[in-house]
Amino acid sequence: MLDNKRYDLHGLQLAYRKALESGTSQEDIEQLHRRIISLKEEINSLIVVIDFPGLNRTHFSDN
């Protein structure tokens, strides 16, 4: 799952660079940027879960 998200992120980053170079509308570029940020946040959340499976948002669980 994490690898798939990283692959998706790489594809979005390539699309973003291509959009910047090709004169794509500012609105479309901003949408791509928001999607990249959102996907990076998802990846970071997955990394925390993988590294610290007992960690929840407020404290360590008792498990």
PDBQT receptor file of N, H, CA, C and O in Angstrom, charges set to zero:
ATOM      1  N   MET A   1       0.830  -1.193   0.000  1.00  0.00    +0.000 N 
ATOM      2  CA  MET A   1       0.000   0.000   0.000  1.00  0.00    +0.000 C 
ATOM      3  C   MET A   1       0.878   1.262   0.000  1.00  0.00    +0.000 C 
ATOM      4  O   MET A   1       0.637   2.202  -0.757  1.00  0.00    +0.000 OA
ATOM      5  N   LEU A   2       1.881   1.258   0.851  1.00  0.00    +0.000 N 
ATOM      6  H   LEU A   2       2.077   0.494   1.467  1.00  0.00    +0.000 HD
ATOM      7  CA  LEU A   2       2.766   2.413   0.920  1.00  0.00    +0.000 C 
ATOM      8  C   LEU A   2       3.506   2.606  -0.403  1.00  0.00    +0.000 C 
ATOM      9  O   LEU A   2       3.652   3.726  -0.892  1.00  0.00    +0.000 OA
ATOM     10  N   ASP A   3       3.969   1.492  -0.971  1.00  0.00    +0.000 N 
ATOM     11  H   ASP A   3       3.850   0.582  -0.574  1.00  0.00    +0.000 HD
ATOM     12  CA  ASP A   3       4.667   1.585  -2.261  1.00  0.00    +0.000 C 
ATOM     13  C   ASP A   3       3.757   2.132  -3.352  1.00  0.00    +0.000 C 
ATOM     14  O   ASP A   3       4.197   2.909  -4.200  1.00  0.00    +0.000 OA
ATOM     15  N   ASN A   4       2.491   1.731  -3.332  1.00  0.00    +0.000 N 
ATOM     16  H   ASN A   4       2.133   1.101  -2.644  1.00  0.00    +0.000 HD
ATOM     17  CA  ASN A   4       1.532   2.235  -4.317  1.00  0.00    +0.000 C 
ATOM     18  C   ASN A   4       1.335   3.742  -4.166  1.00  0.00    +0.000 C 
ATOM     19  O   ASN A   4       1.256   4.466  -5.158  1.00  0.00    +0.000 OA
ATOM     20  N   LYS A   5       1.256   4.206  -2.928  1.00  0.00    +0.000 N 
ATOM     21  H   LYS A   5       1.320   3.618  -2.121  1.00  0.00    +0.000 HD
ATOM     22  CA  LYS A   5       1.084   5.638  -2.670  1.00  0.00    +0.000 C 
ATOM     23  C   LYS A   5       2.313   6.418  -3.145  1.00  0.00    +0.000 C 
ATOM     24  O   LYS A   5       2.189   7.499  -3.721  1.00  0.00    +0.000 OA
ATOM     25  N   ARG A   6       3.493   5.858  -2.897  1.00  0.00    +0.000 N 
ATOM     26  H   ARG A   6       3.594   4.980  -2.429  1.00  0.00    +0.000 HD
ATOM     27  CA  ARG A   6       4.716   6.526  -3.343  1.00  0.00    +0.000 C 
ATOM     28  C   ARG A   6       4.784   6.570  -4.863  1.00  0.00    +0.000 C 
ATOM     29  O   ARG A   6       5.229   7.562  -5.440  1.00  0.00    +0.000 OA
ATOM     30  N   TYR A   7       4.344   5.497  -5.512  1.00  0.00    +0.000 N 
ATOM     31  H   TYR A   7       3.982   4.691  -5.044  1.00  0.00    +0.000 HD
ATOM     32  CA  TYR A   7       4.299   5.458  -6.971  1.00  0.00    +0.000 C 
ATOM     33  C   TYR A   7       3.328   6.516  -7.493  1.00  0.00    +0.000 C 
ATOM     34  O   TYR A   7       3.633   7.235  -8.445  1.00  0.00    +0.000 OA
ATOM     35  N   ASP A   8       2.152   6.606  -6.859  1.00  0.00    +0.000 N 
ATOM     36  H   ASP A   8       1.904   6.023  -6.085  1.00  0.00    +0.000 HD
ATOM     37  CA  ASP A   8       1.167   7.626  -7.233  1.00  0.00    +0.000 C 
ATOM     38  C   ASP A   8       1.741   9.029  -7.056  1.00  0.00    +0.000 C 
ATOM     39  O   ASP A   8       1.534   9.901  -7.901  1.00  0.00    +0.000 OA
ATOM     40  N   LEU A   9       2.460   9.242  -5.959  1.00  0.00    +0.000 N 
ATOM     41  H   LEU A   9       2.628   8.534  -5.273  1.00  0.00    +0.000 HD
ATOM     42  CA  LEU A   9       3.057  10.545  -5.701  1.00  0.00    +0.000 C 
ATOM     43  C   LEU A   9       4.067  10.896  -6.785  1.00  0.00    +0.000 C 
ATOM     44  O   LEU A   9       4.097  12.027  -7.268  1.00  0.00    +0.000 OA
ATOM     45  N   HIS A  10       4.883   9.938  -7.161  1.00  0.00    +0.000 N 
ATOM     46  H   HIS A  10       4.858   9.018  -6.769  1.00  0.00    +0.000 HD
ATOM     47  CA  HIS A  10       5.868  10.182  -8.210  1.00  0.00    +0.000 C 
ATOM     48  C   HIS A  10       5.166  10.584  -9.514  1.00  0.00    +0.000 C 
ATOM     49  O   HIS A  10       5.601  11.514 -10.193  1.00  0.00    +0.000 OA
ATOM     50  N   GLY A  11       4.097   9.893  -9.855  1.00  0.00    +0.000 N 
ATOM     51  H   GLY A  11       3.743   9.137  -9.303  1.00  0.00    +0.000 HD
ATOM     52  CA  GLY A  11       3.341  10.223 -11.059  1.00  0.00    +0.000 C 
ATOM     53  C   GLY A  11       2.746  11.627 -11.001  1.00  0.00    +0.000 C 
ATOM     54  O   GLY A  11       2.769  12.358 -11.991  1.00  0.00    +0.000 OA
ATOM     55  N   LEU A  12       2.219  11.996  -9.846  1.00  0.00    +0.000 N 
ATOM     56  H   LEU A  12       2.201  11.402  -9.042  1.00  0.00    +0.000 HD
ATOM     57  CA  LEU A  12       1.662  13.342  -9.687  1.00  0.00    +0.000 C 
ATOM     58  C   LEU A  12       2.746  14.406  -9.793  1.00  0.00    +0.000 C 
ATOM     59  O   LEU A  12       2.529  15.465 -10.381  1.00  0.00    +0.000 OA
ATOM     60  N   GLN A  13       3.911  14.123  -9.223  1.00  0.00    +0.000 N 
ATOM     61  H   GLN A  13       4.088  13.263  -8.745  1.00  0.00    +0.000 HD
ATOM     62  CA  GLN A  13       5.011  15.083  -9.302  1.00  0.00    +0.000 C 
ATOM     63  C   GLN A  13       5.466  15.279 -10.745  1.00  0.00    +0.000 C 
ATOM     64  O   GLN A  13       5.772  16.397 -11.159  1.00  0.00    +0.000 OA
ATOM     65  N   LEU A  14       5.508  14.195 -11.505  1.00  0.00    +0.000 N 
ATOM     66  H   LEU A  14       5.259  13.287 -11.169  1.00  0.00    +0.000 HD
ATOM     67  CA  LEU A  14       5.867  14.314 -12.923  1.00  0.00    +0.000 C 
ATOM     68  C   LEU A  14       4.808  15.117 -13.683  1.00  0.00    +0.000 C 
ATOM     69  O   LEU A  14       5.140  15.956 -14.521  1.00  0.00    +0.000 OA
ATOM     70  N   ALA A  15       3.547  14.854 -13.387  1.00  0.00    +0.000 N 
ATOM     71  H   ALA A  15       3.278  14.173 -12.707  1.00  0.00    +0.000 HD
ATOM     72  CA  ALA A  15       2.464  15.590 -14.038  1.00  0.00    +0.000 C 
ATOM     73  C   ALA A  15       2.522  17.074 -13.682  1.00  0.00    +0.000 C 
ATOM     74  O   ALA A  15       2.250  17.932 -14.521  1.00  0.00    +0.000 OA
ATOM     75  N   TYR A  16       2.876  17.368 -12.435  1.00  0.00    +0.000 N 
ATOM     76  H   TYR A  16       3.097  16.671 -11.753  1.00  0.00    +0.000 HD
ATOM     77  CA  TYR A  16       2.984  18.752 -11.969  1.00  0.00    +0.000 C 
ATOM     78  C   TYR A  16       4.092  19.484 -12.730  1.00  0.00    +0.000 C 
ATOM     79  O   TYR A  16       3.899  20.607 -13.196  1.00  0.00    +0.000 OA
ATOM     80  N   ARG A  17       5.252  18.836 -12.848  1.00  0.00    +0.000 N 
ATOM     81  H   ARG A  17       5.408  17.924 -12.469  1.00  0.00    +0.000 HD
ATOM     82  CA  ARG A  17       6.362  19.457 -13.583  1.00  0.00    +0.000 C 
ATOM     83  C   ARG A  17       5.997  19.686 -15.042  1.00  0.00    +0.000 C 
ATOM     84  O   ARG A  17       6.300  20.733 -15.615  1.00  0.00    +0.000 OA
ATOM     85  N   LYS A  18       5.347  18.701 -15.631  1.00  0.00    +0.000 N 
ATOM     86  H   LYS A  18       5.101  17.851 -15.166  1.00  0.00    +0.000 HD
ATOM     87  CA  LYS A  18       4.937  18.824 -17.029  1.00  0.00    +0.000 C 
ATOM     88  C   LYS A  18       3.909  19.955 -17.188  1.00  0.00    +0.000 C 
ATOM     89  O   LYS A  18       3.951  20.707 -18.162  1.00  0.00    +0.000 OA
ATOM     90  N   ALA A  19       3.000  20.063 -16.234  1.00  0.00    +0.000 N 
ATOM     91  H   ALA A  19       2.966  19.451 -15.443  1.00  0.00    +0.000 HD
ATOM     92  CA  ALA A  19       1.994  21.120 -16.277  1.00  0.00    +0.000 C 
ATOM     93  C   ALA A  19       2.641  22.498 -16.185  1.00  0.00    +0.000 C 
ATOM     94  O   ALA A  19       2.224  23.431 -16.870  1.00  0.00    +0.000 OA
ATOM     95  N   LEU A  20       3.656  22.622 -15.342  1.00  0.00    +0.000 N 
ATOM     96  H   LEU A  20       3.995  21.864 -14.785  1.00  0.00    +0.000 HD
ATOM     97  CA  LEU A  20       4.365  23.902 -15.221  1.00  0.00    +0.000 C 
ATOM     98  C   LEU A  20       5.061  24.275 -16.526  1.00  0.00    +0.000 C 
ATOM     99  O   LEU A  20       5.072  25.440 -16.925  1.00  0.00    +0.000 OA
ATOM    100  N   GLU A  21       5.638  23.281 -17.179  1.00  0.00    +0.000 N 
ATOM    101  H   GLU A  21       5.629  22.335 -16.854  1.00  0.00    +0.000 HD
ATOM    102  CA  GLU A  21       6.385  23.529 -18.412  1.00  0.00    +0.000 C 
ATOM    103  C   GLU A  21       5.491  23.769 -19.616  1.00  0.00    +0.000 C 
ATOM    104  O   GLU A  21       5.898  24.443 -20.563  1.00  0.00    +0.000 OA
ATOM    105  N   SER A  22       4.285  23.230 -19.593  1.00  0.00    +0.000 N 
ATOM    106  H   SER A  22       3.955  22.684 -18.824  1.00  0.00    +0.000 HD
ATOM    107  CA  SER A  22       3.439  23.283 -20.781  1.00  0.00    +0.000 C 
ATOM    108  C   SER A  22       2.414  24.408 -20.779  1.00  0.00    +0.000 C 
ATOM    109  O   SER A  22       1.620  24.526 -21.712  1.00  0.00    +0.000 OA
ATOM    110  N   GLY A  23       2.425  25.221 -19.755  1.00  0.00    +0.000 N 
ATOM    111  H   GLY A  23       3.069  25.125 -18.996  1.00  0.00    +0.000 HD
ATOM    112  CA  GLY A  23       1.489  26.344 -19.735  1.00  0.00    +0.000 C 
ATOM    113  C   GLY A  23       0.074  25.962 -19.330  1.00  0.00    +0.000 C 
ATOM    114  O   GLY A  23      -0.887  26.604 -19.752  1.00  0.00    +0.000 OA
ATOM    115  N   THR A  24      -0.060  24.930 -18.522  1.00  0.00    +0.000 N 
ATOM    116  H   THR A  24       0.721  24.408 -18.179  1.00  0.00    +0.000 HD
ATOM    117  CA  THR A  24      -1.367  24.523 -18.009  1.00  0.00    +0.000 C 
ATOM    118  C   THR A  24      -1.941  25.641 -17.147  1.00  0.00    +0.000 C 
ATOM    119  O   THR A  24      -1.199  26.431 -16.563  1.00  0.00    +0.000 OA
ATOM    120  N   SER A  25      -3.260  25.699 -17.074  1.00  0.00    +0.000 N 
ATOM    121  H   SER A  25      -3.862  25.057 -17.549  1.00  0.00    +0.000 HD
ATOM    122  CA  SER A  25      -3.908  26.769 -16.314  1.00  0.00    +0.000 C 
ATOM    123  C   SER A  25      -3.482  26.732 -14.848  1.00  0.00    +0.000 C 
ATOM    124  O   SER A  25      -3.177  25.674 -14.299  1.00  0.00    +0.000 OA
ATOM    125  N   GLN A  26      -3.469  27.892 -14.239  1.00  0.00    +0.000 N 
ATOM    126  H   GLN A  26      -3.718  28.752 -14.685  1.00  0.00    +0.000 HD
ATOM    127  CA  GLN A  26      -3.081  28.023 -12.831  1.00  0.00    +0.000 C 
ATOM    128  C   GLN A  26      -3.993  27.191 -11.940  1.00  0.00    +0.000 C 
ATOM    129  O   GLN A  26      -3.535  26.600 -10.962  1.00  0.00    +0.000 OA
ATOM    130  N   GLU A  27      -5.265  27.141 -12.266  1.00  0.00    +0.000 N 
ATOM    131  H   GLU A  27      -5.637  27.621 -13.060  1.00  0.00    +0.000 HD
ATOM    132  CA  GLU A  27      -6.229  26.371 -11.474  1.00  0.00    +0.000 C 
ATOM    133  C   GLU A  27      -5.880  24.879 -11.500  1.00  0.00    +0.000 C 
ATOM    134  O   GLU A  27      -5.931  24.215 -10.464  1.00  0.00    +0.000 OA
ATOM    135  N   ASP A  28      -5.528  24.355 -12.663  1.00  0.00    +0.000 N 
ATOM    136  H   ASP A  28      -5.486  24.895 -13.504  1.00  0.00    +0.000 HD
ATOM    137  CA  ASP A  28      -5.156  22.946 -12.769  1.00  0.00    +0.000 C 
ATOM    138  C   ASP A  28      -3.849  22.664 -12.032  1.00  0.00    +0.000 C 
ATOM    139  O   ASP A  28      -3.704  21.621 -11.395  1.00  0.00    +0.000 OA
ATOM    140  N   ILE A  29      -2.914  23.580 -12.117  1.00  0.00    +0.000 N 
ATOM    141  H   ILE A  29      -3.032  24.428 -12.634  1.00  0.00    +0.000 HD
ATOM    142  CA  ILE A  29      -1.636  23.429 -11.399  1.00  0.00    +0.000 C 
ATOM    143  C   ILE A  29      -1.879  23.421  -9.892  1.00  0.00    +0.000 C 
ATOM    144  O   ILE A  29      -1.295  22.612  -9.171  1.00  0.00    +0.000 OA
ATOM    145  N   GLU A  30      -2.730  24.311  -9.423  1.00  0.00    +0.000 N 
ATOM    146  H   GLU A  30      -3.205  24.968 -10.009  1.00  0.00    +0.000 HD
ATOM    147  CA  GLU A  30      -3.038  24.364  -7.993  1.00  0.00    +0.000 C 
ATOM    148  C   GLU A  30      -3.736  23.096  -7.535  1.00  0.00    +0.000 C 
ATOM    149  O   GLU A  30      -3.494  22.623  -6.425  1.00  0.00    +0.000 OA
ATOM    150  N   GLN A  31      -4.604  22.536  -8.380  1.00  0.00    +0.000 N 
ATOM    151  H   GLN A  31      -4.800  22.920  -9.283  1.00  0.00    +0.000 HD
ATOM    152  CA  GLN A  31      -5.285  21.291  -8.042  1.00  0.00    +0.000 C 
ATOM    153  C   GLN A  31      -4.272  20.150  -7.918  1.00  0.00    +0.000 C 
ATOM    154  O   GLN A  31      -4.339  19.357  -6.979  1.00  0.00    +0.000 OA
ATOM    155  N   LEU A  32      -3.344  20.069  -8.857  1.00  0.00    +0.000 N 
ATOM    156  H   LEU A  32      -3.290  20.713  -9.620  1.00  0.00    +0.000 HD
ATOM    157  CA  LEU A  32      -2.288  19.059  -8.771  1.00  0.00    +0.000 C 
ATOM    158  C   LEU A  32      -1.465  19.242  -7.501  1.00  0.00    +0.000 C 
ATOM    159  O   LEU A  32      -1.125  18.266  -6.831  1.00  0.00    +0.000 OA
ATOM    160  N   HIS A  33      -1.146  20.480  -7.173  1.00  0.00    +0.000 N 
ATOM    161  H   HIS A  33      -1.422  21.273  -7.717  1.00  0.00    +0.000 HD
ATOM    162  CA  HIS A  33      -0.367  20.766  -5.964  1.00  0.00    +0.000 C 
ATOM    163  C   HIS A  33      -1.108  20.306  -4.716  1.00  0.00    +0.000 C 
ATOM    164  O   HIS A  33      -0.507  19.718  -3.816  1.00  0.00    +0.000 OA
ATOM    165  N   ARG A  34      -2.403  20.570  -4.658  1.00  0.00    +0.000 N 
ATOM    166  H   ARG A  34      -2.891  21.048  -5.389  1.00  0.00    +0.000 HD
ATOM    167  CA  ARG A  34      -3.202  20.129  -3.503  1.00  0.00    +0.000 C 
ATOM    168  C   ARG A  34      -3.229  18.605  -3.408  1.00  0.00    +0.000 C 
ATOM    169  O   ARG A  34      -3.147  18.048  -2.313  1.00  0.00    +0.000 OA
ATOM    170  N   ARG A  35      -3.342  17.937  -4.543  1.00  0.00    +0.000 N 
ATOM    171  H   ARG A  35      -3.408  18.389  -5.432  1.00  0.00    +0.000 HD
ATOM    172  CA  ARG A  35      -3.344  16.475  -4.548  1.00  0.00    +0.000 C 
ATOM    173  C   ARG A  35      -2.000  15.926  -4.073  1.00  0.00    +0.000 C 
ATOM    174  O   ARG A  35      -1.956  14.925  -3.358  1.00  0.00    +0.000 OA
ATOM    175  N   ILE A  36      -0.916  16.569  -4.462  1.00  0.00    +0.000 N 
ATOM    176  H   ILE A  36      -0.951  17.383  -5.043  1.00  0.00    +0.000 HD
ATOM    177  CA  ILE A  36       0.420  16.145  -4.027  1.00  0.00    +0.000 C 
ATOM    178  C   ILE A  36       0.550  16.295  -2.518  1.00  0.00    +0.000 C 
ATOM    179  O   ILE A  36       1.023  15.383  -1.840  1.00  0.00    +0.000 OA
ATOM    180  N   ILE A  37       0.138  17.428  -1.994  1.00  0.00    +0.000 N 
ATOM    181  H   ILE A  37      -0.247  18.170  -2.544  1.00  0.00    +0.000 HD
ATOM    182  CA  ILE A  37       0.214  17.667  -0.550  1.00  0.00    +0.000 C 
ATOM    183  C   ILE A  37      -0.636  16.639   0.205  1.00  0.00    +0.000 C 
ATOM    184  O   ILE A  37      -0.196  16.086   1.213  1.00  0.00    +0.000 OA
ATOM    185  N   SER A  38      -1.831  16.392  -0.277  1.00  0.00    +0.000 N 
ATOM    186  H   SER A  38      -2.188  16.841  -1.096  1.00  0.00    +0.000 HD
ATOM    187  CA  SER A  38      -2.720  15.425   0.361  1.00  0.00    +0.000 C 
ATOM    188  C   SER A  38      -2.110  14.024   0.359  1.00  0.00    +0.000 C 
ATOM    189  O   SER A  38      -2.162  13.316   1.365  1.00  0.00    +0.000 OA
ATOM    190  N   LEU A  39      -1.540  13.634  -0.763  1.00  0.00    +0.000 N 
ATOM    191  H   LEU A  39      -1.497  14.208  -1.580  1.00  0.00    +0.000 HD
ATOM    192  CA  LEU A  39      -0.929  12.315  -0.862  1.00  0.00    +0.000 C 
ATOM    193  C   LEU A  39       0.306  12.205   0.032  1.00  0.00    +0.000 C 
ATOM    194  O   LEU A  39       0.547  11.152   0.623  1.00  0.00    +0.000 OA
ATOM    195  N   LYS A  40       1.080  13.266   0.136  1.00  0.00    +0.000 N 
ATOM    196  H   LYS A  40       0.885  14.121  -0.344  1.00  0.00    +0.000 HD
ATOM    197  CA  LYS A  40       2.237  13.263   1.044  1.00  0.00    +0.000 C 
ATOM    198  C   LYS A  40       1.779  13.079   2.488  1.00  0.00    +0.000 C 
ATOM    199  O   LYS A  40       2.424  12.367   3.257  1.00  0.00    +0.000 OA
ATOM    200  N   GLU A  41       0.676  13.712   2.857  1.00  0.00    +0.000 N 
ATOM    201  H   GLU A  41       0.152  14.291   2.231  1.00  0.00    +0.000 HD
ATOM    202  CA  GLU A  41       0.145  13.564   4.211  1.00  0.00    +0.000 C 
ATOM    203  C   GLU A  41      -0.322  12.131   4.453  1.00  0.00    +0.000 C 
ATOM    204  O   GLU A  41      -0.109  11.583   5.535  1.00  0.00    +0.000 OA
ATOM    205  N   GLU A  42      -0.960  11.520   3.446  1.00  0.00    +0.000 N 
ATOM    206  H   GLU A  42      -1.133  11.966   2.568  1.00  0.00    +0.000 HD
ATOM    207  CA  GLU A  42      -1.377  10.126   3.572  1.00  0.00    +0.000 C 
ATOM    208  C   GLU A  42      -0.167   9.218   3.761  1.00  0.00    +0.000 C 
ATOM    209  O   GLU A  42      -0.180   8.325   4.608  1.00  0.00    +0.000 OA
ATOM    210  N   ILE A  43       0.865   9.447   2.980  1.00  0.00    +0.000 N 
ATOM    211  H   ILE A  43       0.876  10.173   2.292  1.00  0.00    +0.000 HD
ATOM    212  CA  ILE A  43       2.086   8.636   3.082  1.00  0.00    +0.000 C 
ATOM    213  C   ILE A  43       2.707   8.787   4.466  1.00  0.00    +0.000 C 
ATOM    214  O   ILE A  43       3.102   7.796   5.081  1.00  0.00    +0.000 OA
ATOM    215  N   ASN A  44       2.794  10.009   4.954  1.00  0.00    +0.000 N 
ATOM    216  H   ASN A  44       2.473  10.813   4.454  1.00  0.00    +0.000 HD
ATOM    217  CA  ASN A  44       3.358  10.233   6.291  1.00  0.00    +0.000 C 
ATOM    218  C   ASN A  44       2.536   9.533   7.366  1.00  0.00    +0.000 C 
ATOM    219  O   ASN A  44       3.097   9.001   8.324  1.00  0.00    +0.000 OA
ATOM    220  N   SER A  45       1.216   9.528   7.220  1.00  0.00    +0.000 N 
ATOM    221  H   SER A  45       0.760   9.961   6.442  1.00  0.00    +0.000 HD
ATOM    222  CA  SER A  45       0.356   8.832   8.179  1.00  0.00    +0.000 C 
ATOM    223  C   SER A  45       0.612   7.333   8.142  1.00  0.00    +0.000 C 
ATOM    224  O   SER A  45       0.660   6.679   9.184  1.00  0.00    +0.000 OA
ATOM    225  N   LEU A  46       0.777   6.790   6.943  1.00  0.00    +0.000 N 
ATOM    226  H   LEU A  46       0.738   7.320   6.096  1.00  0.00    +0.000 HD
ATOM    227  CA  LEU A  46       1.061   5.363   6.819  1.00  0.00    +0.000 C 
ATOM    228  C   LEU A  46       2.407   5.014   7.441  1.00  0.00    +0.000 C 
ATOM    229  O   LEU A  46       2.543   3.971   8.080  1.00  0.00    +0.000 OA
ATOM    230  N   ILE A  47       3.388   5.868   7.263  1.00  0.00    +0.000 N 
ATOM    231  H   ILE A  47       3.278   6.716   6.744  1.00  0.00    +0.000 HD
ATOM    232  CA  ILE A  47       4.712   5.617   7.829  1.00  0.00    +0.000 C 
ATOM    233  C   ILE A  47       4.639   5.591   9.344  1.00  0.00    +0.000 C 
ATOM    234  O   ILE A  47       5.277   4.748   9.974  1.00  0.00    +0.000 OA
ATOM    235  N   VAL A  48       3.882   6.487   9.941  1.00  0.00    +0.000 N 
ATOM    236  H   VAL A  48       3.363   7.172   9.429  1.00  0.00    +0.000 HD
ATOM    237  CA  VAL A  48       3.731   6.504  11.395  1.00  0.00    +0.000 C 
ATOM    238  C   VAL A  48       3.077   5.211  11.859  1.00  0.00    +0.000 C 
ATOM    239  O   VAL A  48       3.505   4.631  12.857  1.00  0.00    +0.000 OA
ATOM    240  N   VAL A  49       2.053   4.752  11.160  1.00  0.00    +0.000 N 
ATOM    241  H   VAL A  49       1.705   5.223  10.349  1.00  0.00    +0.000 HD
ATOM    242  CA  VAL A  49       1.362   3.525  11.543  1.00  0.00    +0.000 C 
ATOM    243  C   VAL A  49       2.294   2.327  11.415  1.00  0.00    +0.000 C 
ATOM    244  O   VAL A  49       2.277   1.435  12.264  1.00  0.00    +0.000 OA
ATOM    245  N   ILE A  50       3.106   2.299  10.364  1.00  0.00    +0.000 N 
ATOM    246  H   ILE A  50       3.120   3.023   9.675  1.00  0.00    +0.000 HD
ATOM    247  CA  ILE A  50       4.025   1.183  10.166  1.00  0.00    +0.000 C 
ATOM    248  C   ILE A  50       5.130   1.206  11.225  1.00  0.00    +0.000 C 
ATOM    249  O   ILE A  50       5.461   0.166  11.795  1.00  0.00    +0.000 OA
ATOM    250  N   ASP A  51       5.697   2.372  11.488  1.00  0.00    +0.000 N 
ATOM    251  H   ASP A  51       5.428   3.217  11.024  1.00  0.00    +0.000 HD
ATOM    252  CA  ASP A  51       6.784   2.482  12.457  1.00  0.00    +0.000 C 
ATOM    253  C   ASP A  51       6.313   2.337  13.902  1.00  0.00    +0.000 C 
ATOM    254  O   ASP A  51       7.031   1.790  14.740  1.00  0.00    +0.000 OA
ATOM    255  N   PHE A  52       5.120   2.823  14.190  1.00  0.00    +0.000 N 
ATOM    256  H   PHE A  52       4.538   3.267  13.510  1.00  0.00    +0.000 HD
ATOM    257  CA  PHE A  52       4.597   2.835  15.554  1.00  0.00    +0.000 C 
ATOM    258  C   PHE A  52       3.162   2.312  15.559  1.00  0.00    +0.000 C 
ATOM    259  O   PHE A  52       2.230   3.094  15.746  1.00  0.00    +0.000 OA
ATOM    260  N   PRO A  53       2.964   1.018  15.360  1.00  0.00    +0.000 N 
ATOM    261  CA  PRO A  53       1.607   0.491  15.223  1.00  0.00    +0.000 C 
ATOM    262  C   PRO A  53       0.726   0.696  16.457  1.00  0.00    +0.000 C 
ATOM    263  O   PRO A  53      -0.498   0.700  16.321  1.00  0.00    +0.000 OA
ATOM    264  N   GLY A  54       1.291   0.865  17.641  1.00  0.00    +0.000 N 
ATOM    265  H   GLY A  54       2.285   0.861  17.751  1.00  0.00    +0.000 HD
ATOM    266  CA  GLY A  54       0.483   1.075  18.838  1.00  0.00    +0.000 C 
ATOM    267  C   GLY A  54       0.157   2.534  19.101  1.00  0.00    +0.000 C 
ATOM    268  O   GLY A  54      -0.531   2.853  20.070  1.00  0.00    +0.000 OA
ATOM    269  N   LEU A  55       0.650   3.425  18.242  1.00  0.00    +0.000 N 
ATOM    270  H   LEU A  55       1.209   3.166  17.455  1.00  0.00    +0.000 HD
ATOM    271  CA  LEU A  55       0.459   4.860  18.445  1.00  0.00    +0.000 C 
ATOM    272  C   LEU A  55      -0.868   5.299  17.845  1.00  0.00    +0.000 C 
ATOM    273  O   LEU A  55      -1.166   5.021  16.684  1.00  0.00    +0.000 OA
ATOM    274  N   ASN A  56      -1.662   5.993  18.664  1.00  0.00    +0.000 N 
ATOM    275  H   ASN A  56      -1.420   6.218  19.608  1.00  0.00    +0.000 HD
ATOM    276  CA  ASN A  56      -2.830   6.628  18.079  1.00  0.00    +0.000 C 
ATOM    277  C   ASN A  56      -2.619   8.133  18.143  1.00  0.00    +0.000 C 
ATOM    278  O   ASN A  56      -1.532   8.581  18.508  1.00  0.00    +0.000 OA
ATOM    279  N   ARG A  57      -3.602   8.904  17.806  1.00  0.00    +0.000 N 
ATOM    280  H   ARG A  57      -4.485   8.540  17.510  1.00  0.00    +0.000 HD
ATOM    281  CA  ARG A  57      -3.408  10.348  17.673  1.00  0.00    +0.000 C 
ATOM    282  C   ARG A  57      -3.146  11.053  18.998  1.00  0.00    +0.000 C 
ATOM    283  O   ARG A  57      -2.570  12.141  18.990  1.00  0.00    +0.000 OA
ATOM    284  N   THR A  58      -3.535  10.491  20.124  1.00  0.00    +0.000 N 
ATOM    285  H   THR A  58      -4.003   9.607  20.131  1.00  0.00    +0.000 HD
ATOM    286  CA  THR A  58      -3.380  11.202  21.391  1.00  0.00    +0.000 C 
ATOM    287  C   THR A  58      -2.327  10.622  22.306  1.00  0.00    +0.000 C 
ATOM    288  O   THR A  58      -1.707  11.356  23.075  1.00  0.00    +0.000 OA
ATOM    289  N   HIS A  59      -2.108   9.305  22.241  1.00  0.00    +0.000 N 
ATOM    290  H   HIS A  59      -2.611   8.708  21.616  1.00  0.00    +0.000 HD
ATOM    291  CA  HIS A  59      -1.142   8.681  23.136  1.00  0.00    +0.000 C 
ATOM    292  C   HIS A  59      -0.879   7.258  22.684  1.00  0.00    +0.000 C 
ATOM    293  O   HIS A  59      -1.528   6.759  21.765  1.00  0.00    +0.000 OA
ATOM    294  N   PHE A  60       0.079   6.605  23.333  1.00  0.00    +0.000 N 
ATOM    295  H   PHE A  60       0.607   7.010  24.079  1.00  0.00    +0.000 HD
ATOM    296  CA  PHE A  60       0.324   5.202  23.040  1.00  0.00    +0.000 C 
ATOM    297  C   PHE A  60      -0.795   4.357  23.632  1.00  0.00    +0.000 C 
ATOM    298  O   PHE A  60      -1.269   4.627  24.736  1.00  0.00    +0.000 OA
ATOM    299  N   SER A  61      -1.210   3.342  22.901  1.00  0.00    +0.000 N 
ATOM    300  H   SER A  61      -0.825   3.123  22.005  1.00  0.00    +0.000 HD
ATOM    301  CA  SER A  61      -2.250   2.473  23.426  1.00  0.00    +0.000 C 
ATOM    302  C   SER A  61      -1.659   1.526  24.448  1.00  0.00    +0.000 C 
ATOM    303  O   SER A  61      -0.439   1.440  24.590  1.00  0.00    +0.000 OA
ATOM    304  N   ASP A  62      -2.505   0.825  25.152  1.00  0.00    +0.000 N 
ATOM    305  H   ASP A  62      -3.496   0.894  25.037  1.00  0.00    +0.000 HD
ATOM    306  CA  ASP A  62      -2.066  -0.105  26.183  1.00  0.00    +0.000 C 
ATOM    307  C   ASP A  62      -1.717  -1.476  25.609  1.00  0.00    +0.000 C 
ATOM    308  O   ASP A  62      -1.312  -2.366  26.357  1.00  0.00    +0.000 OA
ATOM    309  N   ASN A  63      -1.863  -1.664  24.317  1.00  0.00    +0.000 N 
ATOM    310  H   ASN A  63      -2.192  -0.941  23.709  1.00  0.00    +0.000 HD
ATOM    311  CA  ASN A  63      -1.619  -2.972  23.700  1.00  0.00    +0.000 C 
ATOM    312  C   ASN A  63      -0.169  -3.317  23.681  1.00  0.00    +0.000 C 
ATOM    313  O   ASN A  63       0.206  -4.385  23.196  1.00  0.00    +0.000 OA
TER     314      ASN A  63
